[in-house]
Amino acid sequence: MTPPDWRSWKPGVLATLMFIVDEEAGRVLLIRKKRGLGAGKINGPGGKMDPGETSLECAVRETQEELGVTALEPVKHGELWFQFVDGLALHVDVFRATRWQGEPVETPEAIPLWTSLAELPFEEMWADDRFWLAEVLVEKKHFIGRFLFDDDTMLSSDVVWL
């Protein structure tokens, strides 16, 4: 399958991801997802936006629900545009925060994982993460990434740095 015409692409689902970075310790707070899209994979906390909610509000809420942690002063660093062969069209705003309140706890949705920024577990993550995540976490870059997936298999990728 060829990638969609991204100029006219419209997402059916709006979602967010939050990456809390402990710069002093050189680590990031990730999760092992326990259910839903990507169950079993390692990712950042996040999820679908509720009606009337901004992407920032969603990212903070989802992080609280999944880990019991409140991200403080998060900054949007990018957008992920995912088209799946099965028809799912997903737009994800990506946030990064360096301050937070609370200690991460396991919930029915996620297991918290503090992970070294130098050793991100790409082999257990979505395939697209290799193309943008380290640059966002370490170099604080901004981007738009467009990806075509067939289930777990990435068929095409395009990342534009802003």
Secondary structure, DSSP 8 states (H G I E B T S, - for coil): -----TTT---SEEEEEEEEEETTTTEEEEEEE-SSTTTTSEE-SEEE--TT--HHHHHHHHHHHHHS-EEES-EEEEEEEEEETTS-EEEEEEEEESEEES-----SSEEEEEEEGGG--GGGS-GGGGGTHHHHHTT---EEEEEEEETTEEEEEEEEE-
